[in-house]
Amino acid sequence: MSALEGIKVLDLSRLAPGPFCTMLLSDFGADVLLVEGPRHLVSRGAAAEEPDEQAVEAQARELRHDALRRNKRSIVINLREDAGKQIFYTLCEDADVVLEGFRPGVVDRLGVDYETVSRINPRIVYCSLSGYGQDGPYRLMVGHDINYIAMAGALGAIGRPGQKPSIPLNILADYAGGGTMAAFSVATALMARERSGRGQYIDLAMSDGVLYLLAAAVSRMLAGGEPPRPGASSYSGLNPHYDVYETADGGYISLGTQEAHFWENLCDIVGREDFKPLQHDTARHPEIRDHLAATFRQRTRDEWFEQLKETELCIAPVYSLDEALEDPHNRHRGMLSSVAGPGGEQVAQIGVGPKLSETPGRPRTAGPSPGDQTDDVLASLGYEAERIAELRAAGVIS
């Protein structure tokens, strides 16, 4: 049995944070139904044009490999039509979770907001995932990951001294502070429902989520410390023993020798026992950094890793993503997986991070094309084939 087997999720979200949240839930057994809008209502400009045959095949290939859609089903409903709303309301009657990622106010205008849905089903857990939340002076501001991490104080702490902030991949707000935090919140609310019998509303702002991730840094600052600055803390490159170094082949090796015993091992390896008392002597850090840089340039990245991976030293190669997927440890841990695609062929995808001993998560099926299960879902709700055809002709479903 899967951990979330029997939990029914209606996913109204479009962009990465929401689908990542429901991917996490679906990997552990939740039945996720993507409630998608008709193409002409969700696409703009050139994207709204009918794709040619080559583009259709490319899109189909992307969908097969899209982990954010895996394990899910899809129905296309026009929620601007009363008949479309009625389909959604019927789906809500025995659903457990609704997730939406629109701007604040959109679901109210569509008539699929929490107040409406909770009257239909008081046990519903309803999560609104947005950039800045449902209230506050910035609630209606548009944004993306870069803006949310900027507002939360994370972007201003990333980079090197004297240089402009380094922009990370969109994992801090979209995937960590957004999607992962949403999945955690939904699971928490479902646990609370086990005791109370009632669902509840979750207002999740990605800007809040990023600040939440900065709990340790905030705590140090509130206790009288300085706010983190680019390259100015132990974990952002201030010290030579916690940094990256170029190797002979132009690659990089990461070094994380924070603890004293790791530092002493490093000094032995690089032939400078005299450095052992100097780990926190900032006046000598330039000399130490220069020596480490010169030492690591003597061999290739993989040669260093092969030599040092079994020593008491915090070291790892700096991989590109394709290299990470080929690493034997990541392969052993199941982080490259596959799902059943159309026709039964296996489609490579990312594996599942958390390893539960009794109810493990697993990818099961490749993601659907929009509307793949529209007819099946409506039939399960009692719609006759003739009525389904009428709704399709009227543009309510597709």
Disulfide bonds with the S-S distance in Angstrom:
none
